Structure formats: structure tokens, C-alpha cells
């Protein structure tokens, strides 16, 4: 896969966090993004349920690009578009 992250992207590695804290950290990081920026989520499983949650709560207000897809590490660039839908 192509690495579309930039040197500006914050890395949020939640692999060492307790599971109940992960979504809170990810959502907080997303909400702190300025339009046109993003962060790279590093996780120990496919964060597909989180994507469904984002789609339900913020439809059209985020980007989601897999940079690495397991089997041990998943890296996803989550961004806030310049122009909100």
C-alpha cells in the first residue's frame, strides 16, 4: 500500500491503551484536527467498527485511508477534509 501520510501527521498508537480508552483518544484526536489535516492511527486490529461509528456520527466529515492492513498492525490515516460535506 502507498503511504499517503505526511510528516505533518500526528501518529496515534493505541496498541498499548486499554480497549475502553481507545475510542475516546481517537475521537479526541479527530476533534482537535484543523480542516485539511489528519493523523495516523496505529492499532493491533482492523478498526472497521470505528469507521462505522465515524460514518454514523460524522458522515462526509472525515477521510479514511488504510496505509497498512495487518495481520499484526493496522495503520489508518484519518483526516478532516478542507471542505465539510
PyMOL Python script that loads the backbone (N, CA, C, O; Angstrom):
from pymol import cmd

cmd.read_pdbstr("""\
ATOM      1  N   UNK A   1       0.836  -1.197   0.000  1.00  0.00           N
ATOM      2  CA  UNK A   1       0.000   0.000   0.000  1.00  0.00           C
ATOM      3  C   UNK A   1       0.867   1.241   0.000  1.00  0.00           C
ATOM      4  O   UNK A   1       2.006   1.228   0.468  1.00  0.00           O
ATOM      5  N   UNK A   2       0.316   2.295  -0.524  1.00  0.00           N
ATOM      6  CA  UNK A   2       1.050   3.542  -0.563  1.00  0.00           C
ATOM      7  C   UNK A   2       0.907   4.268   0.755  1.00  0.00           C
ATOM      8  O   UNK A   2      -0.167   4.292   1.356  1.00  0.00           O
ATOM      9  N   UNK A   3       1.986   4.853   1.191  1.00  0.00           N
ATOM     10  CA  UNK A   3       1.947   5.632   2.423  1.00  0.00           C
ATOM     11  C   UNK A   3       1.598   7.062   2.055  1.00  0.00           C
ATOM     12  O   UNK A   3       2.437   7.792   1.528  1.00  0.00           O
ATOM     13  N   UNK A   4       0.354   7.471   2.332  1.00  0.00           N
ATOM     14  CA  UNK A   4      -0.106   8.797   1.959  1.00  0.00           C
ATOM     15  C   UNK A   4       0.008   9.780   3.114  1.00  0.00           C
ATOM     16  O   UNK A   4      -0.436  10.922   2.989  1.00  0.00           O
ATOM     17  N   UNK A   5       0.584   9.373   4.220  1.00  0.00           N
ATOM     18  CA  UNK A   5       0.718  10.293   5.337  1.00  0.00           C
ATOM     19  C   UNK A   5       1.833  11.284   5.032  1.00  0.00           C
ATOM     20  O   UNK A   5       2.695  11.035   4.189  1.00  0.00           O
ATOM     21  N   UNK A   6       1.798  12.390   5.721  1.00  0.00           N
ATOM     22  CA  UNK A   6       2.835  13.382   5.549  1.00  0.00           C
ATOM     23  C   UNK A   6       3.592  13.517   6.852  1.00  0.00           C
ATOM     24  O   UNK A   6       3.185  12.978   7.881  1.00  0.00           O
ATOM     25  N   UNK A   7       4.695  14.239   6.799  1.00  0.00           N
ATOM     26  CA  UNK A   7       5.476  14.429   8.007  1.00  0.00           C
ATOM     27  C   UNK A   7       4.705  15.255   9.029  1.00  0.00           C
ATOM     28  O   UNK A   7       5.068  15.278  10.205  1.00  0.00           O
ATOM     29  N   UNK A   8       3.639  15.937   8.592  1.00  0.00           N
ATOM     30  CA  UNK A   8       2.826  16.733   9.499  1.00  0.00           C
ATOM     31  C   UNK A   8       1.852  15.879  10.303  1.00  0.00           C
ATOM     32  O   UNK A   8       1.378  16.314  11.352  1.00  0.00           O
ATOM     33  N   UNK A   9       1.551  14.694   9.841  1.00  0.00           N
ATOM     34  CA  UNK A   9       0.550  13.866  10.502  1.00  0.00           C
ATOM     35  C   UNK A   9       1.036  13.379  11.860  1.00  0.00           C
ATOM     36  O   UNK A   9       2.138  12.847  11.993  1.00  0.00           O
ATOM     37  N   UNK A  10       0.199  13.572  12.848  1.00  0.00           N
ATOM     38  CA  UNK A  10       0.449  13.037  14.180  1.00  0.00           C
ATOM     39  C   UNK A  10       0.243  11.527  14.124  1.00  0.00           C
ATOM     40  O   UNK A  10      -0.624  11.048  13.392  1.00  0.00           O
ATOM     41  N   UNK A  11       1.018  10.786  14.877  1.00  0.00           N
ATOM     42  CA  UNK A  11       0.847   9.339  14.994  1.00  0.00           C
ATOM     43  C   UNK A  11       0.147   9.070  16.323  1.00  0.00           C
ATOM     44  O   UNK A  11       0.604   9.512  17.377  1.00  0.00           O
ATOM     45  N   UNK A  12      -0.957   8.347  16.262  1.00  0.00           N
ATOM     46  CA  UNK A  12      -1.676   7.951  17.475  1.00  0.00           C
ATOM     47  C   UNK A  12      -1.641   6.432  17.547  1.00  0.00           C
ATOM     48  O   UNK A  12      -2.406   5.750  16.865  1.00  0.00           O
ATOM     49  N   UNK A  13      -0.754   5.914  18.371  1.00  0.00           N
ATOM     50  CA  UNK A  13      -0.587   4.466  18.536  1.00  0.00           C
ATOM     51  C   UNK A  13      -1.362   4.045  19.777  1.00  0.00           C
ATOM     52  O   UNK A  13      -0.971   4.362  20.901  1.00  0.00           O
ATOM     53  N   UNK A  14      -2.469   3.326  19.567  1.00  0.00           N
ATOM     54  CA  UNK A  14      -3.330   2.943  20.693  1.00  0.00           C
ATOM     55  C   UNK A  14      -3.132   1.488  21.120  1.00  0.00           C
ATOM     56  O   UNK A  14      -3.895   0.974  21.938  1.00  0.00           O
ATOM     57  N   UNK A  15      -2.129   0.834  20.579  1.00  0.00           N
ATOM     58  CA  UNK A  15      -1.938  -0.593  20.879  1.00  0.00           C
ATOM     59  C   UNK A  15      -1.691  -0.869  22.354  1.00  0.00           C
ATOM     60  O   UNK A  15      -2.036  -1.946  22.841  1.00  0.00           O
ATOM     61  N   UNK A  16      -1.108   0.069  23.069  1.00  0.00           N
ATOM     62  CA  UNK A  16      -0.821  -0.147  24.489  1.00  0.00           C
ATOM     63  C   UNK A  16      -1.918   0.395  25.406  1.00  0.00           C
ATOM     64  O   UNK A  16      -1.860   0.217  26.623  1.00  0.00           O
ATOM     65  N   UNK A  17      -2.905   1.049  24.824  1.00  0.00           N
ATOM     66  CA  UNK A  17      -4.007   1.600  25.619  1.00  0.00           C
ATOM     67  C   UNK A  17      -5.010   0.508  25.956  1.00  0.00           C
ATOM     68  O   UNK A  17      -5.177  -0.447  25.198  1.00  0.00           O
ATOM     69  N   UNK A  18      -5.681   0.652  27.103  1.00  0.00           N
ATOM     70  CA  UNK A  18      -6.734  -0.296  27.430  1.00  0.00           C
ATOM     71  C   UNK A  18      -7.883  -0.084  26.443  1.00  0.00           C
ATOM     72  O   UNK A  18      -8.166   1.050  26.056  1.00  0.00           O
ATOM     73  N   UNK A  19      -8.545  -1.167  26.034  1.00  0.00           N
ATOM     74  CA  UNK A  19      -9.565  -1.067  24.983  1.00  0.00           C
ATOM     75  C   UNK A  19     -10.638  -0.008  25.226  1.00  0.00           C
ATOM     76  O   UNK A  19     -11.027   0.684  24.286  1.00  0.00           O
ATOM     77  N   UNK A  20     -11.122   0.137  26.441  1.00  0.00           N
ATOM     78  CA  UNK A  20     -12.215   1.094  26.669  1.00  0.00           C
ATOM     79  C   UNK A  20     -11.762   2.547  26.520  1.00  0.00           C
ATOM     80  O   UNK A  20     -12.600   3.441  26.407  1.00  0.00           O
ATOM     81  N   UNK A  21     -10.479   2.790  26.518  1.00  0.00           N
ATOM     82  CA  UNK A  21      -9.939   4.154  26.384  1.00  0.00           C
ATOM     83  C   UNK A  21      -9.624   4.516  24.928  1.00  0.00           C
ATOM     84  O   UNK A  21      -9.504   5.697  24.602  1.00  0.00           O
ATOM     85  N   UNK A  22      -9.491   3.534  24.065  1.00  0.00           N
ATOM     86  CA  UNK A  22      -9.034   3.760  22.689  1.00  0.00           C
ATOM     87  C   UNK A  22      -9.940   4.692  21.897  1.00  0.00           C
ATOM     88  O   UNK A  22      -9.465   5.669  21.319  1.00  0.00           O
ATOM     89  N   UNK A  23     -11.242   4.402  21.863  1.00  0.00           N
ATOM     90  CA  UNK A  23     -12.150   5.223  21.054  1.00  0.00           C
ATOM     91  C   UNK A  23     -12.172   6.662  21.547  1.00  0.00           C
ATOM     92  O   UNK A  23     -12.239   7.593  20.745  1.00  0.00           O
ATOM     93  N   UNK A  24     -12.117   6.849  22.853  1.00  0.00           N
ATOM     94  CA  UNK A  24     -12.095   8.195  23.418  1.00  0.00           C
ATOM     95  C   UNK A  24     -10.874   8.970  22.915  1.00  0.00           C
ATOM     96  O   UNK A  24     -10.999  10.127  22.513  1.00  0.00           O
ATOM     97  N   UNK A  25      -9.710   8.350  22.934  1.00  0.00           N
ATOM     98  CA  UNK A  25      -8.487   9.003  22.458  1.00  0.00           C
ATOM     99  C   UNK A  25      -8.558   9.319  20.966  1.00  0.00           C
ATOM    100  O   UNK A  25      -8.139  10.391  20.528  1.00  0.00           O
ATOM    101  N   UNK A  26      -9.088   8.385  20.201  1.00  0.00           N
ATOM    102  CA  UNK A  26      -9.190   8.570  18.751  1.00  0.00           C
ATOM    103  C   UNK A  26     -10.151   9.704  18.430  1.00  0.00           C
ATOM    104  O   UNK A  26      -9.841  10.562  17.603  1.00  0.00           O
ATOM    105  N   UNK A  27     -11.308   9.718  19.071  1.00  0.00           N
ATOM    106  CA  UNK A  27     -12.289  10.776  18.831  1.00  0.00           C
ATOM    107  C   UNK A  27     -11.740  12.135  19.245  1.00  0.00           C
ATOM    108  O   UNK A  27     -11.934  13.121  18.535  1.00  0.00           O
ATOM    109  N   UNK A  28     -11.064  12.199  20.374  1.00  0.00           N
ATOM    110  CA  UNK A  28     -10.472  13.455  20.840  1.00  0.00           C
ATOM    111  C   UNK A  28      -9.447  13.960  19.822  1.00  0.00           C
ATOM    112  O   UNK A  28      -9.420  15.148  19.500  1.00  0.00           O
ATOM    113  N   UNK A  29      -8.618  13.067  19.328  1.00  0.00           N
ATOM    114  CA  UNK A  29      -7.609  13.455  18.344  1.00  0.00           C
ATOM    115  C   UNK A  29      -8.274  13.959  17.076  1.00  0.00           C
ATOM    116  O   UNK A  29      -7.840  14.961  16.508  1.00  0.00           O
ATOM    117  N   UNK A  30      -9.320  13.282  16.622  1.00  0.00           N
ATOM    118  CA  UNK A  30     -10.049  13.711  15.424  1.00  0.00           C
ATOM    119  C   UNK A  30     -10.640  15.113  15.619  1.00  0.00           C
ATOM    120  O   UNK A  30     -10.511  15.967  14.742  1.00  0.00           O
ATOM    121  N   UNK A  31     -11.283  15.349  16.758  1.00  0.00           N
ATOM    122  CA  UNK A  31     -11.937  16.636  17.002  1.00  0.00           C
ATOM    123  C   UNK A  31     -10.944  17.784  17.093  1.00  0.00           C
ATOM    124  O   UNK A  31     -11.306  18.935  16.848  1.00  0.00           O
ATOM    125  N   UNK A  32      -9.707  17.490  17.437  1.00  0.00           N
ATOM    126  CA  UNK A  32      -8.678  18.532  17.536  1.00  0.00           C
ATOM    127  C   UNK A  32      -8.041  18.860  16.187  1.00  0.00           C
ATOM    128  O   UNK A  32      -7.246  19.796  16.095  1.00  0.00           O
ATOM    129  N   UNK A  33      -8.377  18.107  15.143  1.00  0.00           N
ATOM    130  CA  UNK A  33      -7.790  18.358  13.825  1.00  0.00           C
ATOM    131  C   UNK A  33      -8.315  19.648  13.217  1.00  0.00           C
ATOM    132  O   UNK A  33      -9.500  19.969  13.310  1.00  0.00           O
ATOM    133  N   UNK A  34      -7.402  20.375  12.596  1.00  0.00           N
ATOM    134  CA  UNK A  34      -7.813  21.523  11.780  1.00  0.00           C
ATOM    135  C   UNK A  34      -8.241  20.987  10.412  1.00  0.00           C
ATOM    136  O   UNK A  34      -7.754  19.938   9.989  1.00  0.00           O
ATOM    137  N   UNK A  35      -9.137  21.682   9.714  1.00  0.00           N
ATOM    138  CA  UNK A  35      -9.507  21.240   8.370  1.00  0.00           C
ATOM    139  C   UNK A  35      -8.262  21.092   7.486  1.00  0.00           C
ATOM    140  O   UNK A  35      -7.352  21.920   7.511  1.00  0.00           O
ATOM    141  N   UNK A  36      -8.259  20.012   6.711  1.00  0.00           N
ATOM    142  CA  UNK A  36      -7.143  19.746   5.810  1.00  0.00           C
ATOM    143  C   UNK A  36      -5.993  18.989   6.441  1.00  0.00           C
ATOM    144  O   UNK A  36      -4.968  18.768   5.796  1.00  0.00           O
ATOM    145  N   UNK A  37      -6.150  18.586   7.708  1.00  0.00           N
ATOM    146  CA  UNK A  37      -5.089  17.836   8.381  1.00  0.00           C
ATOM    147  C   UNK A  37      -5.588  16.443   8.743  1.00  0.00           C
ATOM    148  O   UNK A  37      -6.765  16.127   8.570  1.00  0.00           O
ATOM    149  N   UNK A  38      -4.681  15.619   9.247  1.00  0.00           N
ATOM    150  CA  UNK A  38      -5.054  14.267   9.629  1.00  0.00           C
ATOM    151  C   UNK A  38      -4.070  13.690  10.623  1.00  0.00           C
ATOM    152  O   UNK A  38      -3.095  14.334  11.011  1.00  0.00           O
ATOM    153  N   UNK A  39      -4.343  12.471  11.024  1.00  0.00           N
ATOM    154  CA  UNK A  39      -3.426  11.739  11.891  1.00  0.00           C
ATOM    155  C   UNK A  39      -3.412  10.288  11.441  1.00  0.00           C
ATOM    156  O   UNK A  39      -4.312   9.830  10.737  1.00  0.00           O
ATOM    157  N   UNK A  40      -2.377   9.576  11.860  1.00  0.00           N
ATOM    158  CA  UNK A  40      -2.259   8.163  11.524  1.00  0.00           C
ATOM    159  C   UNK A  40      -2.556   7.354  12.777  1.00  0.00           C
ATOM    160  O   UNK A  40      -1.851   7.457  13.781  1.00  0.00           O
ATOM    161  N   UNK A  41      -3.597   6.561  12.706  1.00  0.00           N
ATOM    162  CA  UNK A  41      -3.979   5.660  13.786  1.00  0.00           C
ATOM    163  C   UNK A  41      -3.206   4.350  13.616  1.00  0.00           C
ATOM    164  O   UNK A  41      -3.203   3.764  12.533  1.00  0.00           O
ATOM    165  N   UNK A  42      -2.559   3.901  14.674  1.00  0.00           N
ATOM    166  CA  UNK A  42      -1.862   2.615  14.678  1.00  0.00           C
ATOM    167  C   UNK A  42      -2.596   1.734  15.673  1.00  0.00           C
ATOM    168  O   UNK A  42      -2.775   2.108  16.832  1.00  0.00           O
ATOM    169  N   UNK A  43      -3.028   0.539  15.207  1.00  0.00           N
ATOM    170  CA  UNK A  43      -3.846  -0.328  16.039  1.00  0.00           C
ATOM    171  C   UNK A  43      -3.419  -1.781  15.847  1.00  0.00           C
ATOM    172  O   UNK A  43      -2.728  -2.111  14.883  1.00  0.00           O
ATOM    173  N   UNK A  44      -3.838  -2.646  16.773  1.00  0.00           N
ATOM    174  CA  UNK A  44      -3.479  -4.061  16.692  1.00  0.00           C
ATOM    175  C   UNK A  44      -4.576  -4.912  16.056  1.00  0.00           C
ATOM    176  O   UNK A  44      -4.472  -6.138  16.016  1.00  0.00           O
ATOM    177  N   UNK A  45      -5.623  -4.261  15.561  1.00  0.00           N
ATOM    178  CA  UNK A  45      -6.693  -4.951  14.824  1.00  0.00           C
ATOM    179  C   UNK A  45      -7.323  -3.961  13.848  1.00  0.00           C
ATOM    180  O   UNK A  45      -7.125  -2.751  13.955  1.00  0.00           O
ATOM    181  N   UNK A  46      -8.076  -4.491  12.910  1.00  0.00           N
ATOM    182  CA  UNK A  46      -8.740  -3.644  11.933  1.00  0.00           C
ATOM    183  C   UNK A  46      -9.768  -2.764  12.646  1.00  0.00           C
ATOM    184  O   UNK A  46     -10.678  -3.287  13.289  1.00  0.00           O
ATOM    185  N   UNK A  47      -9.641  -1.440  12.545  1.00  0.00           N
ATOM    186  CA  UNK A  47     -10.572  -0.556  13.243  1.00  0.00           C
ATOM    187  C   UNK A  47     -11.874  -0.315  12.473  1.00  0.00           C
ATOM    188  O   UNK A  47     -12.459   0.765  12.553  1.00  0.00           O
ATOM    189  N   UNK A  48     -12.314  -1.312  11.741  1.00  0.00           N
ATOM    190  CA  UNK A  48     -13.538  -1.187  10.935  1.00  0.00           C
ATOM    191  C   UNK A  48     -14.752  -0.748  11.767  1.00  0.00           C
ATOM    192  O   UNK A  48     -15.508   0.101  11.296  1.00  0.00           O
ATOM    193  N   UNK A  49     -14.984  -1.285  12.991  1.00  0.00           N
ATOM    194  CA  UNK A  49     -16.128  -0.801  13.780  1.00  0.00           C
ATOM    195  C   UNK A  49     -16.037   0.699  14.077  1.00  0.00           C
ATOM    196  O   UNK A  49     -17.056   1.388  14.136  1.00  0.00           O
ATOM    197  N   UNK A  50     -14.822   1.194  14.262  1.00  0.00           N
ATOM    198  CA  UNK A  50     -14.634   2.624  14.492  1.00  0.00           C
ATOM    199  C   UNK A  50     -15.036   3.415  13.250  1.00  0.00           C
ATOM    200  O   UNK A  50     -15.636   4.485  13.356  1.00  0.00           O
ATOM    201  N   UNK A  51     -14.703   2.888  12.080  1.00  0.00           N
ATOM    202  CA  UNK A  51     -15.104   3.565  10.841  1.00  0.00           C
ATOM    203  C   UNK A  51     -16.622   3.640  10.738  1.00  0.00           C
ATOM    204  O   UNK A  51     -17.163   4.672  10.342  1.00  0.00           O
ATOM    205  N   UNK A  52     -17.309   2.568  11.087  1.00  0.00           N
ATOM    206  CA  UNK A  52     -18.774   2.586  11.080  1.00  0.00           C
ATOM    207  C   UNK A  52     -19.309   3.652  12.032  1.00  0.00           C
ATOM    208  O   UNK A  52     -20.281   4.342  11.722  1.00  0.00           O
ATOM    209  N   UNK A  53     -18.671   3.778  13.183  1.00  0.00           N
ATOM    210  CA  UNK A  53     -19.074   4.794  14.153  1.00  0.00           C
ATOM    211  C   UNK A  53     -18.868   6.200  13.570  1.00  0.00           C
ATOM    212  O   UNK A  53     -19.745   7.057  13.686  1.00  0.00           O
ATOM    213  N   UNK A  54     -17.713   6.430  12.947  1.00  0.00           N
ATOM    214  CA  UNK A  54     -17.460   7.725  12.305  1.00  0.00           C
ATOM    215  C   UNK A  54     -18.515   8.007  11.232  1.00  0.00           C
ATOM    216  O   UNK A  54     -19.029   9.122  11.144  1.00  0.00           O
ATOM    217  N   UNK A  55     -18.838   6.999  10.416  1.00  0.00           N
ATOM    218  CA  UNK A  55     -19.828   7.180   9.352  1.00  0.00           C
ATOM    219  C   UNK A  55     -21.194   7.541   9.927  1.00  0.00           C
ATOM    220  O   UNK A  55     -21.925   8.336   9.337  1.00  0.00           O
ATOM    221  N   UNK A  56     -21.539   6.962  11.071  1.00  0.00           N
ATOM    222  CA  UNK A  56     -22.835   7.249  11.692  1.00  0.00           C
ATOM    223  C   UNK A  56     -22.860   8.639  12.334  1.00  0.00           C
ATOM    224  O   UNK A  56     -23.864   9.346  12.249  1.00  0.00           O
ATOM    225  N   UNK A  57     -21.759   9.027  12.972  1.00  0.00           N
ATOM    226  CA  UNK A  57     -21.739  10.281  13.718  1.00  0.00           C
ATOM    227  C   UNK A  57     -21.297  11.486  12.899  1.00  0.00           C
ATOM    228  O   UNK A  57     -21.767  12.599  13.137  1.00  0.00           O
ATOM    229  N   UNK A  58     -20.397  11.281  11.933  1.00  0.00           N
ATOM    230  CA  UNK A  58     -19.843  12.395  11.157  1.00  0.00           C
ATOM    231  C   UNK A  58     -19.812  12.060   9.663  1.00  0.00           C
ATOM    232  O   UNK A  58     -18.743  12.085   9.053  1.00  0.00           O
ATOM    233  N   UNK A  59     -20.953  11.752   9.072  1.00  0.00           N
ATOM    234  CA  UNK A  59     -20.962  11.366   7.647  1.00  0.00           C
ATOM    235  C   UNK A  59     -20.408  12.482   6.764  1.00  0.00           C
ATOM    236  O   UNK A  59     -20.807  13.641   6.873  1.00  0.00           O
ATOM    237  N   UNK A  60     -19.477  12.102   5.888  1.00  0.00           N
ATOM    238  CA  UNK A  60     -18.896  13.056   4.955  1.00  0.00           C
ATOM    239  C   UNK A  60     -17.937  14.056   5.568  1.00  0.00           C
ATOM    240  O   UNK A  60     -17.487  14.978   4.887  1.00  0.00           O
ATOM    241  N   UNK A  61     -17.614  13.889   6.849  1.00  0.00           N
ATOM    242  CA  UNK A  61     -16.768  14.860   7.539  1.00  0.00           C
ATOM    243  C   UNK A  61     -15.384  14.309   7.864  1.00  0.00           C
ATOM    244  O   UNK A  61     -14.654  14.907   8.653  1.00  0.00           O
ATOM    245  N   UNK A  62     -15.016  13.181   7.269  1.00  0.00           N
ATOM    246  CA  UNK A  62     -13.701  12.602   7.550  1.00  0.00           C
ATOM    247  C   UNK A  62     -13.233  11.824   6.336  1.00  0.00           C
ATOM    248  O   UNK A  62     -14.023  11.444   5.472  1.00  0.00           O
ATOM    249  N   UNK A  63     -11.925  11.594   6.292  1.00  0.00           N
ATOM    250  CA  UNK A  63     -11.353  10.692   5.295  1.00  0.00           C
ATOM    251  C   UNK A  63     -10.753   9.513   6.040  1.00  0.00           C
ATOM    252  O   UNK A  63     -10.383   9.628   7.209  1.00  0.00           O
ATOM    253  N   UNK A  64     -10.658   8.382   5.359  1.00  0.00           N
ATOM    254  CA  UNK A  64     -10.205   7.137   5.988  1.00  0.00           C
ATOM    255  C   UNK A  64      -9.394   6.373   4.952  1.00  0.00           C
ATOM    256  O   UNK A  64      -9.952   5.841   3.993  1.00  0.00           O
ATOM    257  N   UNK A  65      -8.087   6.316   5.141  1.00  0.00           N
ATOM    258  CA  UNK A  65      -7.219   5.654   4.172  1.00  0.00           C
ATOM    259  C   UNK A  65      -6.326   4.641   4.873  1.00  0.00           C
ATOM    260  O   UNK A  65      -5.506   4.994   5.721  1.00  0.00           O
ATOM    261  N   UNK A  66      -6.499   3.373   4.505  1.00  0.00           N
ATOM    262  CA  UNK A  66      -5.638   2.337   5.060  1.00  0.00           C
ATOM    263  C   UNK A  66      -4.233   2.490   4.487  1.00  0.00           C
ATOM    264  O   UNK A  66      -4.057   2.553   3.271  1.00  0.00           O
ATOM    265  N   UNK A  67      -3.244   2.549   5.359  1.00  0.00           N
ATOM    266  CA  UNK A  67      -1.842   2.602   4.959  1.00  0.00           C
ATOM    267  C   UNK A  67      -1.179   1.242   5.147  1.00  0.00           C
ATOM    268  O   UNK A  67      -0.232   0.894   4.442  1.00  0.00           O
ATOM    269  N   UNK A  68      -1.695   0.479   6.109  1.00  0.00           N
ATOM    270  CA  UNK A  68      -1.201  -0.875   6.378  1.00  0.00           C
ATOM    271  C   UNK A  68      -2.367  -1.682   6.928  1.00  0.00           C
ATOM    272  O   UNK A  68      -3.115  -1.202   7.780  1.00  0.00           O
ATOM    273  N   UNK A  69      -2.522  -2.918   6.438  1.00  0.00           N
ATOM    274  CA  UNK A  69      -3.682  -3.735   6.820  1.00  0.00           C
ATOM    275  C   UNK A  69      -3.256  -5.086   7.366  1.00  0.00           C
ATOM    276  O   UNK A  69      -3.453  -6.111   6.713  1.00  0.00           O
ATOM    277  N   UNK A  70      -2.676  -5.098   8.552  1.00  0.00           N
ATOM    278  CA  UNK A  70      -2.375  -6.317   9.270  1.00  0.00           C
ATOM    279  C   UNK A  70      -1.342  -7.216   8.633  1.00  0.00           C
ATOM    280  O   UNK A  70      -0.697  -6.837   7.656  1.00  0.00           O
ATOM    281  N   UNK A  71      -1.186  -8.389   9.175  1.00  0.00           N
ATOM    282  CA  UNK A  71      -2.073  -9.023  10.153  1.00  0.00           C
ATOM    283  C   UNK A  71      -1.804  -8.617  11.608  1.00  0.00           C
ATOM    284  O   UNK A  71      -2.633  -8.885  12.478  1.00  0.00           O
ATOM    285  N   UNK A  72      -0.665  -7.979  11.885  1.00  0.00           N
ATOM    286  CA  UNK A  72      -0.370  -7.616  13.276  1.00  0.00           C
ATOM    287  C   UNK A  72      -0.567  -6.139  13.569  1.00  0.00           C
ATOM    288  O   UNK A  72      -0.866  -5.761  14.702  1.00  0.00           O
ATOM    289  N   UNK A  73      -0.400  -5.308  12.560  1.00  0.00           N
ATOM    290  CA  UNK A  73      -0.525  -3.863  12.742  1.00  0.00           C
ATOM    291  C   UNK A  73      -1.387  -3.286  11.622  1.00  0.00           C
ATOM    292  O   UNK A  73      -1.236  -3.632  10.451  1.00  0.00           O
ATOM    293  N   UNK A  74      -2.290  -2.400  12.019  1.00  0.00           N
ATOM    294  CA  UNK A  74      -3.096  -1.645  11.062  1.00  0.00           C
ATOM    295  C   UNK A  74      -2.740  -0.180  11.246  1.00  0.00           C
ATOM    296  O   UNK A  74      -2.658   0.316  12.369  1.00  0.00           O
ATOM    297  N   UNK A  75      -2.532   0.500  10.137  1.00  0.00           N
ATOM    298  CA  UNK A  75      -2.287   1.946  10.148  1.00  0.00           C
ATOM    299  C   UNK A  75      -3.306   2.583   9.216  1.00  0.00           C
ATOM    300  O   UNK A  75      -3.425   2.217   8.047  1.00  0.00           O
ATOM    301  N   UNK A  76      -4.043   3.554   9.771  1.00  0.00           N
ATOM    302  CA  UNK A  76      -5.093   4.233   9.020  1.00  0.00           C
ATOM    303  C   UNK A  76      -4.882   5.732   9.167  1.00  0.00           C
ATOM    304  O   UNK A  76      -4.734   6.249  10.274  1.00  0.00           O
ATOM    305  N   UNK A  77      -4.872   6.425   8.024  1.00  0.00           N
ATOM    306  CA  UNK A  77      -4.822   7.889   8.088  1.00  0.00           C
ATOM    307  C   UNK A  77      -6.262   8.389   8.129  1.00  0.00           C
ATOM    308  O   UNK A  77      -7.049   8.151   7.212  1.00  0.00           O
ATOM    309  N   UNK A  78      -6.584   9.082   9.207  1.00  0.00           N
ATOM    310  CA  UNK A  78      -7.906   9.672   9.391  1.00  0.00           C
ATOM    311  C   UNK A  78      -7.733  11.177   9.248  1.00  0.00           C
ATOM    312  O   UNK A  78      -6.898  11.783   9.921  1.00  0.00           O
ATOM    313  N   UNK A  79      -8.517  11.768   8.379  1.00  0.00           N
ATOM    314  CA  UNK A  79      -8.360  13.198   8.131  1.00  0.00           C
ATOM    315  C   UNK A  79      -9.658  13.959   8.222  1.00  0.00           C
ATOM    316  O   UNK A  79     -10.752  13.397   8.172  1.00  0.00           O
ATOM    317  N   UNK A  80      -9.495  15.257   8.357  1.00  0.00           N
ATOM    318  CA  UNK A  80     -10.640  16.175   8.331  1.00  0.00           C
ATOM    319  C   UNK A  80     -10.498  16.977   7.034  1.00  0.00           C
ATOM    320  O   UNK A  80      -9.556  17.754   6.884  1.00  0.00           O
ATOM    321  N   UNK A  81     -11.431  16.788   6.102  1.00  0.00           N
ATOM    322  CA  UNK A  81     -11.330  17.482   4.811  1.00  0.00           C
ATOM    323  C   UNK A  81     -11.349  19.007   4.967  1.00  0.00           C
ATOM    324  O   UNK A  81     -11.856  19.550   5.949  1.00  0.00           O
ATOM    325  N   UNK A  82     -10.780  19.667   3.969  1.00  0.00           N
ATOM    326  CA  UNK A  82     -10.810  21.138   3.937  1.00  0.00           C
ATOM    327  C   UNK A  82     -12.246  21.645   3.962  1.00  0.00           C
ATOM    328  O   UNK A  82     -12.591  22.555   4.715  1.00  0.00           O
ATOM    329  N   UNK A  83     -13.066  21.036   3.126  1.00  0.00           N
ATOM    330  CA  UNK A  83     -14.458  21.463   2.995  1.00  0.00           C
ATOM    331  C   UNK A  83     -15.354  20.369   3.554  1.00  0.00           C
ATOM    332  O   UNK A  83     -15.359  19.251   3.040  1.00  0.00           O
ATOM    333  N   UNK A  84     -16.109  20.678   4.595  1.00  0.00           N
ATOM    334  CA  UNK A  84     -17.011  19.717   5.221  1.00  0.00           C
ATOM    335  C   UNK A  84     -18.235  19.513   4.344  1.00  0.00           C
ATOM    336  O   UNK A  84     -18.764  20.460   3.761  1.00  0.00           O
ATOM    337  N   UNK A  85     -18.684  18.244   4.258  1.00  0.00           N
ATOM    338  CA  UNK A  85     -19.885  17.937   3.452  1.00  0.00           C
ATOM    339  C   UNK A  85     -21.136  18.318   4.207  1.00  0.00           C
ATOM    340  O   UNK A  85     -22.243  18.139   3.699  1.00  0.00           O
TER     341      UNK A  85
END
""", "prot")
cmd.dss("prot")
cmd.show_as("cartoon", "prot")
cmd.util.cbc("prot")
cmd.orient("prot")
